[in-house]
Amino acid sequence: MSEQNEKLVQSVKEAARDGRLSCTMARKIAADYNVPPRTVGDICNQLKIKIKACELGCF
């Protein structure tokens, strides 16, 4: 796993509360790391983190 990918995973873990991450935060993390929202969604799936309050149907 690349260093950027490890940092991305760590950011998702830190932002998630009670196993959930808001859509807004997921999209912000994707933008911060210049990756598609789908990448953050895939990480959430691997970590069993649910996306809440999805605004655009991206996840």
N, CA, C and O atoms as a CHARMM CRD file, in Angstrom:
* protein
*
  236
    1    1 MET  N      0.85900  -1.17800   0.00000 PROA 1      0.00000
    2    1 MET  CA     0.00000   0.00000   0.00000 PROA 1      0.00000
    3    1 MET  C      0.90300   1.23800   0.00000 PROA 1      0.00000
    4    1 MET  O      1.87100   1.31100   0.75700 PROA 1      0.00000
    5    2 SER  N      0.57600   2.19900  -0.85000 PROA 2      0.00000
    6    2 SER  CA     1.37900   3.41000  -0.93900 PROA 2      0.00000
    7    2 SER  C      1.18000   4.26900   0.31300 PROA 2      0.00000
    8    2 SER  O      0.20900   4.11100   1.05400 PROA 2      0.00000
    9    3 GLU  N      2.11700   5.16600   0.51800 PROA 3      0.00000
   10    3 GLU  CA     2.03700   6.05300   1.68000 PROA 3      0.00000
   11    3 GLU  C      0.79800   6.93400   1.60100 PROA 3      0.00000
   12    3 GLU  O      0.13900   7.17200   2.61300 PROA 3      0.00000
   13    4 GLN  N      0.47100   7.43000   0.38100 PROA 4      0.00000
   14    4 GLN  CA    -0.72400   8.25200   0.23700 PROA 4      0.00000
   15    4 GLN  C     -1.97600   7.44900   0.55400 PROA 4      0.00000
   16    4 GLN  O     -2.89400   7.95400   1.20000 PROA 4      0.00000
   17    5 ASN  N     -2.01700   6.20100   0.10200 PROA 5      0.00000
   18    5 ASN  CA    -3.18200   5.35500   0.36600 PROA 5      0.00000
   19    5 ASN  C     -3.31200   5.09000   1.86200 PROA 5      0.00000
   20    5 ASN  O     -4.42500   5.08200   2.39000 PROA 5      0.00000
   21    6 GLU  N     -2.20500   4.87500   2.54800 PROA 6      0.00000
   22    6 GLU  CA    -2.24600   4.67000   3.99700 PROA 6      0.00000
   23    6 GLU  C     -2.77700   5.91000   4.70100 PROA 6      0.00000
   24    6 GLU  O     -3.56300   5.80400   5.64200 PROA 6      0.00000
   25    7 LYS  N     -2.34700   7.09500   4.24400 PROA 7      0.00000
   26    7 LYS  CA    -2.83600   8.34100   4.84000 PROA 7      0.00000
   27    7 LYS  C     -4.32800   8.52300   4.55900 PROA 7      0.00000
   28    7 LYS  O     -5.07200   9.00700   5.41200 PROA 7      0.00000
   29    8 LEU  N     -4.75200   8.13800   3.37500 PROA 8      0.00000
   30    8 LEU  CA    -6.16600   8.21400   3.01500 PROA 8      0.00000
   31    8 LEU  C     -7.00100   7.32200   3.92900 PROA 8      0.00000
   32    8 LEU  O     -8.03200   7.75000   4.44900 PROA 8      0.00000
   33    9 VAL  N     -6.55700   6.09300   4.12200 PROA 9      0.00000
   34    9 VAL  CA    -7.25700   5.15700   5.00900 PROA 9      0.00000
   35    9 VAL  C     -7.30400   5.72500   6.42400 PROA 9      0.00000
   36    9 VAL  O     -8.33800   5.65900   7.08900 PROA 9      0.00000
   37   10 GLN  N     -6.19100   6.27900   6.88200 PROA 10     0.00000
   38   10 GLN  CA    -6.14000   6.84700   8.23600 PROA 10     0.00000
   39   10 GLN  C     -7.11000   8.02200   8.37000 PROA 10     0.00000
   40   10 GLN  O     -7.77500   8.16300   9.39600 PROA 10     0.00000
   41   11 SER  N     -7.19200   8.86100   7.34000 PROA 11     0.00000
   42   11 SER  CA    -8.12100   9.99800   7.37300 PROA 11     0.00000
   43   11 SER  C     -9.56900   9.52800   7.45600 PROA 11     0.00000
   44   11 SER  O    -10.37500  10.10900   8.18200 PROA 11     0.00000
   45   12 VAL  N     -9.89300   8.48300   6.71700 PROA 12     0.00000
   46   12 VAL  CA   -11.25300   7.93700   6.76400 PROA 12     0.00000
   47   12 VAL  C    -11.54400   7.40700   8.17100 PROA 12     0.00000
   48   12 VAL  O    -12.60800   7.67100   8.73000 PROA 12     0.00000
   49   13 LYS  N    -10.60200   6.66500   8.73400 PROA 13     0.00000
   50   13 LYS  CA   -10.79100   6.11100  10.08800 PROA 13     0.00000
   51   13 LYS  C    -10.99900   7.22900  11.10600 PROA 13     0.00000
   52   13 LYS  O    -11.87500   7.13300  11.96500 PROA 13     0.00000
   53   14 GLU  N    -10.19600   8.28900  11.01400 PROA 14     0.00000
   54   14 GLU  CA   -10.28700   9.39200  11.97700 PROA 14     0.00000
   55   14 GLU  C    -11.59200  10.17400  11.82800 PROA 14     0.00000
   56   14 GLU  O    -12.14400  10.65400  12.81800 PROA 14     0.00000
   57   15 ALA  N    -12.08200  10.30200  10.60200 PROA 15     0.00000
   58   15 ALA  CA   -13.28900  11.09300  10.36100 PROA 15     0.00000
   59   15 ALA  C    -14.56300  10.32300  10.70700 PROA 15     0.00000
   60   15 ALA  O    -15.59200  10.92700  11.01300 PROA 15     0.00000
   61   16 ALA  N    -14.49600   9.00300  10.66100 PROA 16     0.00000
   62   16 ALA  CA   -15.68700   8.18200  10.92800 PROA 16     0.00000
   63   16 ALA  C    -16.01300   8.20400  12.41900 PROA 16     0.00000
   64   16 ALA  O    -15.13000   8.09000  13.26900 PROA 16     0.00000
   65   17 ARG  N    -17.28300   8.35100  12.70700 PROA 17     0.00000
   66   17 ARG  CA   -17.76200   8.33100  14.09500 PROA 17     0.00000
   67   17 ARG  C    -18.77600   7.20100  14.22100 PROA 17     0.00000
   68   17 ARG  O    -19.72900   7.12400  13.44600 PROA 17     0.00000
   69   18 ASP  N    -18.57100   6.33900  15.18300 PROA 18     0.00000
   70   18 ASP  CA   -19.49300   5.22400  15.42000 PROA 18     0.00000
   71   18 ASP  C    -19.70800   4.38500  14.15900 PROA 18     0.00000
   72   18 ASP  O    -20.81200   3.90500  13.90300 PROA 18     0.00000
   73   19 GLY  N    -18.63100   4.21400  13.37100 PROA 19     0.00000
   74   19 GLY  CA   -18.72200   3.39000  12.17300 PROA 19     0.00000
   75   19 GLY  C    -19.48200   4.03700  11.04000 PROA 19     0.00000
   76   19 GLY  O    -19.96000   3.35600  10.13300 PROA 19     0.00000
   77   20 ARG  N    -19.59600   5.36700  11.09000 PROA 20     0.00000
   78   20 ARG  CA   -20.33600   6.09900  10.05600 PROA 20     0.00000
   79   20 ARG  C    -19.54500   7.32700   9.62500 PROA 20     0.00000
   80   20 ARG  O    -18.81100   7.92500  10.41200 PROA 20     0.00000
   81   21 LEU  N    -19.71200   7.68600   8.36300 PROA 21     0.00000
   82   21 LEU  CA   -19.04300   8.85300   7.79300 PROA 21     0.00000
   83   21 LEU  C    -20.05100   9.60000   6.94000 PROA 21     0.00000
   84   21 LEU  O    -20.75000   8.99300   6.12800 PROA 21     0.00000
   85   22 SER  N    -20.13300  10.91000   7.11600 PROA 22     0.00000
   86   22 SER  CA   -21.08900  11.67800   6.31700 PROA 22     0.00000
   87   22 SER  C    -20.61400  11.76300   4.87200 PROA 22     0.00000
   88   22 SER  O    -19.41800  11.72700   4.58500 PROA 22     0.00000
   89   23 CYS  N    -21.56700  11.87600   3.99300 PROA 23     0.00000
   90   23 CYS  CA   -21.28400  12.02400   2.56700 PROA 23     0.00000
   91   23 CYS  C    -20.40200  13.26200   2.34300 PROA 23     0.00000
   92   23 CYS  O    -19.44400  13.21300   1.57200 PROA 23     0.00000
   93   24 THR  N    -20.72400  14.34500   3.00700 PROA 24     0.00000
   94   24 THR  CA   -19.96400  15.58300   2.86000 PROA 24     0.00000
   95   24 THR  C    -18.50500  15.36400   3.22100 PROA 24     0.00000
   96   24 THR  O    -17.61100  15.81000   2.50200 PROA 24     0.00000
   97   25 MET  N    -18.26200  14.68400   4.32600 PROA 25     0.00000
   98   25 MET  CA   -16.88600  14.43100   4.76100 PROA 25     0.00000
   99   25 MET  C    -16.18000  13.47700   3.81000 PROA 25     0.00000
  100   25 MET  O    -14.99600  13.65200   3.52300 PROA 25     0.00000
  101   26 ALA  N    -16.89200  12.47300   3.32200 PROA 26     0.00000
  102   26 ALA  CA   -16.29400  11.52600   2.37500 PROA 26     0.00000
  103   26 ALA  C    -15.85600  12.25400   1.10500 PROA 26     0.00000
  104   26 ALA  O    -14.76800  12.00400   0.58600 PROA 26     0.00000
  105   27 ARG  N    -16.70600  13.15400   0.60700 PROA 27     0.00000
  106   27 ARG  CA   -16.35000  13.91400  -0.59500 PROA 27     0.00000
  107   27 ARG  C    -15.19800  14.87200  -0.32200 PROA 27     0.00000
  108   27 ARG  O    -14.36600  15.09800  -1.20100 PROA 27     0.00000
  109   28 LYS  N    -15.13300  15.43900   0.88100 PROA 28     0.00000
  110   28 LYS  CA   -14.02700  16.33600   1.24200 PROA 28     0.00000
  111   28 LYS  C    -12.71900  15.55700   1.28800 PROA 28     0.00000
  112   28 LYS  O    -11.70100  16.02400   0.77700 PROA 28     0.00000
  113   29 ILE  N    -12.73600  14.38200   1.89200 PROA 29     0.00000
  114   29 ILE  CA   -11.52800  13.55000   1.94800 PROA 29     0.00000
  115   29 ILE  C    -11.07500  13.19800   0.53200 PROA 29     0.00000
  116   29 ILE  O     -9.88400  13.25700   0.22900 PROA 29     0.00000
  117   30 ALA  N    -12.01300  12.83500  -0.32600 PROA 30     0.00000
  118   30 ALA  CA   -11.67300  12.51500  -1.71300 PROA 30     0.00000
  119   30 ALA  C    -11.00500  13.71300  -2.39300 PROA 30     0.00000
  120   30 ALA  O    -10.00200  13.55800  -3.08900 PROA 30     0.00000
  121   31 ALA  N    -11.56200  14.89300  -2.18900 PROA 31     0.00000
  122   31 ALA  CA   -10.99100  16.10700  -2.79100 PROA 31     0.00000
  123   31 ALA  C     -9.61100  16.40900  -2.20900 PROA 31     0.00000
  124   31 ALA  O     -8.69400  16.77800  -2.94200 PROA 31     0.00000
  125   32 ASP  N     -9.46400  16.25100  -0.88900 PROA 32     0.00000
  126   32 ASP  CA    -8.17900  16.52000  -0.23400 PROA 32     0.00000
  127   32 ASP  C     -7.06800  15.63300  -0.78200 PROA 32     0.00000
  128   32 ASP  O     -5.92000  16.06400  -0.89100 PROA 32     0.00000
  129   33 TYR  N     -7.41200  14.39100  -1.12600 PROA 33     0.00000
  130   33 TYR  CA    -6.41000  13.44200  -1.62000 PROA 33     0.00000
  131   33 TYR  C     -6.44400  13.30300  -3.14700 PROA 33     0.00000
  132   33 TYR  O     -5.73000  12.48000  -3.72100 PROA 33     0.00000
  133   34 ASN  N     -7.28800  14.12100  -3.79600 PROA 34     0.00000
  134   34 ASN  CA    -7.38500  14.12000  -5.25100 PROA 34     0.00000
  135   34 ASN  C     -7.66100  12.72400  -5.81500 PROA 34     0.00000
  136   34 ASN  O     -7.02000  12.26700  -6.76100 PROA 34     0.00000
  137   35 VAL  N     -8.64300  12.06800  -5.19000 PROA 35     0.00000
  138   35 VAL  CA    -9.07900  10.74300  -5.64700 PROA 35     0.00000
  139   35 VAL  C    -10.58300  10.80500  -5.90300 PROA 35     0.00000
  140   35 VAL  O    -11.26200  11.67700  -5.36100 PROA 35     0.00000
  141   36 PRO  N    -11.11100   9.90300  -6.71000 PROA 36     0.00000
  142   36 PRO  CA   -12.56100   9.89100  -6.92900 PROA 36     0.00000
  143   36 PRO  C    -13.30700   9.49900  -5.65100 PROA 36     0.00000
  144   36 PRO  O    -12.78400   8.72900  -4.84400 PROA 36     0.00000
  145   37 PRO  N    -14.51500  10.01600  -5.46100 PROA 37     0.00000
  146   37 PRO  CA   -15.30700   9.63100  -4.28500 PROA 37     0.00000
  147   37 PRO  C    -15.45200   8.11700  -4.15600 PROA 37     0.00000
  148   37 PRO  O    -15.53500   7.59000  -3.04600 PROA 37     0.00000
  149   38 ARG  N    -15.48100   7.42600  -5.27500 PROA 38     0.00000
  150   38 ARG  CA   -15.61400   5.95900  -5.26200 PROA 38     0.00000
  151   38 ARG  C    -14.46900   5.30900  -4.48200 PROA 38     0.00000
  152   38 ARG  O    -14.67100   4.29700  -3.81100 PROA 38     0.00000
  153   39 THR  N    -13.27900   5.88200  -4.56700 PROA 39     0.00000
  154   39 THR  CA   -12.13700   5.33800  -3.83100 PROA 39     0.00000
  155   39 THR  C    -12.38600   5.39400  -2.32700 PROA 39     0.00000
  156   39 THR  O    -12.10600   4.43600  -1.60700 PROA 39     0.00000
  157   40 VAL  N    -12.91300   6.52100  -1.86200 PROA 40     0.00000
  158   40 VAL  CA   -13.24200   6.65600  -0.44100 PROA 40     0.00000
  159   40 VAL  C    -14.35600   5.67100  -0.08600 PROA 40     0.00000
  160   40 VAL  O    -14.32200   5.04800   0.97600 PROA 40     0.00000
  161   41 GLY  N    -15.33400   5.53200  -0.96900 PROA 41     0.00000
  162   41 GLY  CA   -16.41300   4.57400  -0.74300 PROA 41     0.00000
  163   41 GLY  C    -15.89600   3.15000  -0.63300 PROA 41     0.00000
  164   41 GLY  O    -16.35700   2.38400   0.21300 PROA 41     0.00000
  165   42 ASP  N    -14.94100   2.79100  -1.48300 PROA 42     0.00000
  166   42 ASP  CA   -14.35100   1.44500  -1.42100 PROA 42     0.00000
  167   42 ASP  C    -13.62400   1.22200  -0.10100 PROA 42     0.00000
  168   42 ASP  O    -13.71000   0.14600   0.49000 PROA 42     0.00000
  169   43 ILE  N    -12.91300   2.23800   0.35500 PROA 43     0.00000
  170   43 ILE  CA   -12.21500   2.13500   1.64200 PROA 43     0.00000
  171   43 ILE  C    -13.22800   1.96400   2.76900 PROA 43     0.00000
  172   43 ILE  O    -13.03600   1.14600   3.66800 PROA 43     0.00000
  173   44 CYS  N    -14.30500   2.73700   2.71300 PROA 44     0.00000
  174   44 CYS  CA   -15.35500   2.60800   3.72600 PROA 44     0.00000
  175   44 CYS  C    -15.92800   1.19700   3.72500 PROA 44     0.00000
  176   44 CYS  O    -16.15500   0.62400   4.79100 PROA 44     0.00000
  177   45 ASN  N    -16.16300   0.63400   2.55400 PROA 45     0.00000
  178   45 ASN  CA   -16.66900  -0.73500   2.46600 PROA 45     0.00000
  179   45 ASN  C    -15.70500  -1.71900   3.11000 PROA 45     0.00000
  180   45 ASN  O    -16.13000  -2.60100   3.85700 PROA 45     0.00000
  181   46 GLN  N    -14.42200  -1.58000   2.83300 PROA 46     0.00000
  182   46 GLN  CA   -13.40700  -2.47900   3.40100 PROA 46     0.00000
  183   46 GLN  C    -13.35400  -2.37300   4.91800 PROA 46     0.00000
  184   46 GLN  O    -13.13300  -3.36400   5.61500 PROA 46     0.00000
  185   47 LEU  N    -13.56000  -1.15000   5.42300 PROA 47     0.00000
  186   47 LEU  CA   -13.48200  -0.91100   6.86700 PROA 47     0.00000
  187   47 LEU  C    -14.82800  -1.07500   7.56400 PROA 47     0.00000
  188   47 LEU  O    -14.93100  -0.87400   8.77500 PROA 47     0.00000
  189   48 LYS  N    -15.87300  -1.44300   6.79400 PROA 48     0.00000
  190   48 LYS  CA   -17.23300  -1.60600   7.32500 PROA 48     0.00000
  191   48 LYS  C    -17.76300  -0.29900   7.91300 PROA 48     0.00000
  192   48 LYS  O    -18.44000  -0.29700   8.94100 PROA 48     0.00000
  193   49 ILE  N    -17.44300   0.81800   7.24300 PROA 49     0.00000
  194   49 ILE  CA   -17.93400   2.13600   7.63600 PROA 49     0.00000
  195   49 ILE  C    -19.08700   2.50700   6.70700 PROA 49     0.00000
  196   49 ILE  O    -18.95700   2.42500   5.48600 PROA 49     0.00000
  197   50 LYS  N    -20.19100   2.90600   7.27700 PROA 50     0.00000
  198   50 LYS  CA   -21.38300   3.27700   6.50800 PROA 50     0.00000
  199   50 LYS  C    -21.32400   4.75700   6.14300 PROA 50     0.00000
  200   50 LYS  O    -20.89400   5.58900   6.94300 PROA 50     0.00000
  201   51 ILE  N    -21.76300   5.07700   4.91800 PROA 51     0.00000
  202   51 ILE  CA   -21.88900   6.47100   4.50500 PROA 51     0.00000
  203   51 ILE  C    -23.28400   6.93500   4.90400 PROA 51     0.00000
  204   51 ILE  O    -24.27300   6.28200   4.57000 PROA 51     0.00000
  205   52 LYS  N    -23.37200   8.04500   5.60600 PROA 52     0.00000
  206   52 LYS  CA   -24.66900   8.56800   6.03800 PROA 52     0.00000
  207   52 LYS  C    -24.96500   9.88700   5.34900 PROA 52     0.00000
  208   52 LYS  O    -24.05400  10.58900   4.90800 PROA 52     0.00000
  209   53 ALA  N    -26.22500  10.21300   5.26100 PROA 53     0.00000
  210   53 ALA  CA   -26.68900  11.47600   4.68300 PROA 53     0.00000
  211   53 ALA  C    -26.12000  11.67700   3.28500 PROA 53     0.00000
  212   53 ALA  O    -25.61900  12.75400   2.96300 PROA 53     0.00000
  213   54 CYS  N    -26.19500  10.64700   2.46000 PROA 54     0.00000
  214   54 CYS  CA   -25.66900  10.73200   1.10300 PROA 54     0.00000
  215   54 CYS  C    -26.47700  11.76600   0.31700 PROA 54     0.00000
  216   54 CYS  O    -27.70600  11.71500   0.28400 PROA 54     0.00000
  217   55 GLU  N    -25.77900  12.68900  -0.30300 PROA 55     0.00000
  218   55 GLU  CA   -26.42500  13.80500  -0.97900 PROA 55     0.00000
  219   55 GLU  C    -26.56200  13.61600  -2.48200 PROA 55     0.00000
  220   55 GLU  O    -27.50300  14.12700  -3.08900 PROA 55     0.00000
  221   56 LEU  N    -25.63900  12.89200  -3.08000 PROA 56     0.00000
  222   56 LEU  CA   -25.60700  12.81500  -4.53400 PROA 56     0.00000
  223   56 LEU  C    -25.73700  11.41000  -5.07700 PROA 56     0.00000
  224   56 LEU  O    -25.74800  11.22100  -6.29300 PROA 56     0.00000
  225   57 GLY  N    -25.83400  10.42900  -4.21500 PROA 57     0.00000
  226   57 GLY  CA   -25.89900   9.05400  -4.67900 PROA 57     0.00000
  227   57 GLY  C    -24.55100   8.52000  -5.15000 PROA 57     0.00000
  228   57 GLY  O    -24.50000   7.56500  -5.92400 PROA 57     0.00000
  229   58 CYS  N    -23.46400   9.12400  -4.69200 PROA 58     0.00000
  230   58 CYS  CA   -22.11600   8.71800  -5.09800 PROA 58     0.00000
  231   58 CYS  C    -21.70100   7.40600  -4.43300 PROA 58     0.00000
  232   58 CYS  O    -20.85400   6.68300  -4.95800 PROA 58     0.00000
  233   59 PHE  N    -22.29400   7.10000  -3.28200 PROA 59     0.00000
  234   59 PHE  CA   -21.82100   5.94600  -2.49200 PROA 59     0.00000
  235   59 PHE  C    -22.88900   4.88100  -2.41100 PROA 59     0.00000
  236   59 PHE  O    -22.67600   3.84000  -1.79000 PROA 59     0.00000
